Amino acid sequence: MNSTIHSSEDDLVFLDEPDSEEASVASKPMQTWRIMIIDDDPDVHSATTFALGSLEIQHRALSFLHAYSAAEARDILQTETDIAIILLDVVMEQEDAGLQLVSYIRKTLGLTDVRIILRTGQPGYAPEIDAIRDYDINDYKTKSELTRTKLYTAVTSAIRSYEQICAISASRRGLEMIIHASTELMALQGLQNFAAGVLVQVSGLLGLNTEGFVCARQTPVEQQDEGELFVIAATTLYEGKLNQSLSQLDTATSSIVTRSLALRQSVFEADITALYFNNVAQKDFTLYLNSGLHLNDMDNRLLSVFCGNVSVGLDNVMLTSRLHNYAFYDPLTGLANRLKLLQTLNETLLTSLKSHSALSLIDIDHFAETNDALGHQFGDLLLYSVAQRLSNTFGEHCQLARVGSDTFALLGEDNLVCPDKILTLFNAPFDVDQQEVQLSATIGLIKLDEYDGDGSEALKDTNIALKRAKMNRRGGYEYFTRSMGVEIRERVLLMHALRAAFEHEKLFLVFQPQIDMRDGRVTGAEALLRWKTDDGRFIPPDQFIPIAEYSGLIVDIGEWVLRTACFELVHLRSLGYTDFQMAINVSQVQFSHPLFMQSLNKALEDTKVPPHFVELEITESMAMKDPELLIKTLQQIKQLGMSVSIDDFGTGFSSLSHLQKLDVDKLKIDRAFVNEIQKNSSEGSIAKMIVQLGQNLGLSIIAEGVESEMQANTLLSYDCHIAQGYLYSKPLTRDDLHAWLATR
C-alpha cells in the first residue's frame, strides 16, 4: 500500500503523488494548481487567497482566477483551461445561481475533471443532501465552518482527487464508478443504509463478488475503551451477525478490524481486508471483506479516492442523522418529540387505524415545584424515570412522545390508551437518585374515531381536555368533547375582540357614586370598566375581565384605567368637588407585575392628582394569595399617600391573622351579604359581623349593592355609614356624573 499523509488537525487521509509515468495526462503538466473562486463577495476572494496563496500542494504553488458573478464565470470558463478546483458560492445573482452554474459547467462545457466545492453562507437556500444528490459537486461546506486548516484540507483533498482523475482519464472505468457510487451513497439516509450502500458500491468498484460487513462504534473516540463495536450492515453471508458485538465474532475477523481501528488506516492481508474510513466526527467506521485485495497502483488509488468520498459522505450522513434526531426526538428521554408525534398522528388519521385509536396527554402534577425544590438535574432524572416506565408499559404498542417540559403524549389503540391504565403507572413511587418520589398525573384524552381535524388540531383539542381536567381535579382525566372546543374558541374570539376594542379605544369608564347615608353627602365614586361592542351590545365585566387577566392584557388596560380615573378626579376637583375620592380597582395580575409601582408613580406624576384622594381596591382572594408580596407593595403604596380598600370582603375566606398585618384603610361589604338583609329577618348577620370586625381593626366600612331604604337603614343600624348602589345612583358616564353631581 502507498504511504499516507495525515493532517494534524482534521485527520483526513490524502493520496501520495502518482508516479511520473502514471501522471501523464492529455494536457501538459501545470506549473501551478489553478483554482477559480466564484463568489459575489470580494471579502471571500481576499480571505481565500490570503489563506491559500502562500501554500504549496504536491510541490506546486496555487494560482487563482476570480469571478464575481455566475455570468462572469461563464465567460472565463469558455476560454480558460486546466482549472483544478472551483470554489463556488451557492447564492449570487439568484438563490440558485451557483447550482445553475454547476449544471452549465458539467453539461454544457463538459468539464468533468474539475473539482467543484460548493460554499454557502446561507445553508437554508440549498439543502445539503439535495444539492449533493442532484448536482455534480464534490464537497459542500458552509463558509462559517471553513477555517484556514479546513479550507486547506478541503482544497488539498480536491487537488489530489483532481490529480488522480487526470492520471486515469485515459481509462474512465474507475472514475465513472466512483462518481456513480458516491452519488448513490449521498442519496442514502441513516447510518445503517449508508453502510449497506458502501458494501454494495465497493464490491462493484473492485469487480469482486465478495462478502463482508460494516461495523461502527457508537461512543465518541475519547471513550473507545468503554464502547463496543457492532455490526450495522452485512452481506448475505454475514446477515446473522447484524447488531452483534465485534467481540462475538471469530478471532481472525475481530483482530484485523481492531487493528485497522487502532492504526486508523486500512489493513490488507492475503485473504482478508479491513477498509478504514476516516471522518471529521471521528466515528469509528470499518468495512470487513473476506477476500484479500490484490491491487495494482491504479486500483489502490481508485480505492483510496473512493474511501475519501465515502468519508465525506459519512460526515454528511452523521450530520444528517444528528439533525434528524434533533428534529424528531427529545434528547433527554429519547422519546419522539412533538413534531414526530404530529407526523405519526397525521398518518394515523389518514388510515383505518383512526377508527380505534386515541391520543392522550399526560401532565405530571406539581412538577415545577419538585424541580425548584430538588434542582433541575433531579427533575431531568425524574422525567427520564417517568419516560422509562411509560416505555416499558406502552412502548411496543403505542407511540410515545415528550411534547412539553413535563407533558408526555401517548398514541395508540383506545383500549390501551385509557386513563385507568395510565394512572395506574403512577401508583408506585419512582426511584430517582436513591430517593423514592411519589407522583401523580392529570390526563386529557381524545378518541380519534369520527374526528374530522388534522393532527395539530387533535393535539390542540387534547390539550383543551387536559386543561379542563387540571381545572376540575388534579390526578384525574377528561375526554375532549365538542362543547369544550366551542367554549375555548369563543374565549379566543373574545380575547381577540377585547384586544381590538382596547386598541381602538372602545373601552370606557363609568363612575358609581359613593354616599354617606347619614346625610346624603357624596364622598366619591368607584371607577368601573365597561365594553360596548360596535353592534351596541354590552359585554359584562365578569366575562371579559378574566380573559384580560389570562391573556396579560389586563396590565395595559389596568394602567389605562388608573390614568383615566386620575385625570377625571383632577377634572372634578377643578369643578369644585375638592373632597371627592376616586376608588380604582387593581387586578391580581396588574398588582403582581414588576413594573406596577413604576406605572403608579408615573400616573400620579403625569396627572398631578393628590394621592390621598385616590383609593386602590384589591380583592380579598388577591390579598390572601401572596401575603408577603402584598404587605411589601402596600407599604410602598401607603408611602405615596394613597388609601387601600379590600373589595368583596367576606367572599374569600380570609385569614384574620393575615388581615391584621395588612396596612389597609377600608373593607367593602360584598353585595351578596347586602342582598341577604331582609325585613323582619335575621339574615344580614354576616354584614353586621363585617362592620364589627372593621371597627375592631380601626377600618372604615362601605357597602356595595344597596338597593332599598330598608337595606340602607339596617346598615346604618349596624353603624355602616358609606354605601353605593342603585338606591342612590347607577354607574354614570363622565358627562352624566357631572350632571348628577350638579343636582346634589
Secondary structure, 3 states (H helix, E strand, C coil): CCCCEECCCCCCEECCCCCCCCCCCCCCCCCEEEEEEECCCHHHHHHHHHHHCCCEECCEEEEEEEECCHHHHHHHHHHCCCEEEEEEECCCCCCCHHHHHHHHHHHHCCCCCCEEEEEECCHHHCCHHHHHHHCCCCEEEEHHHCCHHHHHHHHHHHHHHHHHHHHCCCCCHHHHHHHHHHHHHHCCCCHHHHHHHHHHHHHHHHCCCCCEEEEEECCCHHHCCCCCEEEEEECHHHHHHCCCEHHHCCHHHHHHHHHHHHHCCCEECCCCEEEECCCCCCCCEEEEECCCCCCCHHHHHHHHHHHHHHHHHHHHHHHHHHHHHHHHECCCCCCECHHHHHHHHHHHHCCHHHHHEEEEEEEECCHHHHHHHHCHHHHHHHHHHHHHHHHHHHCCCCEEEECCCCEEEEEEECCCCCHHHHHHCCCCCEEECCEEECCCEEEEEEECCCCCCCHHHHHHHHHHHHHHHHHHCCCCEEECCHHHHHHHHHHHHHHHHHHHHHHCCCEEEEEEEEEECCCCEEEEEEEEEEEECCCCCEECHHHHHHHHHHHCCHHHHHHHHHHHHHHHHHHHHHCCCCCCEEEEECCHHHHHCCCHHHHHHHHHHHHCCCHHHEEEEEEHHHHHHCHHHHHHHHHHHHHCCCEEEEEEECCCCCCHHHHHHCCCCEEEECHHHHHCCCCCCCCCHHHHHHHHHHHHCCCEEEEECCCCHHHHHHHHHCCCCEEECCCCCCCECHHHHHHHHHHC
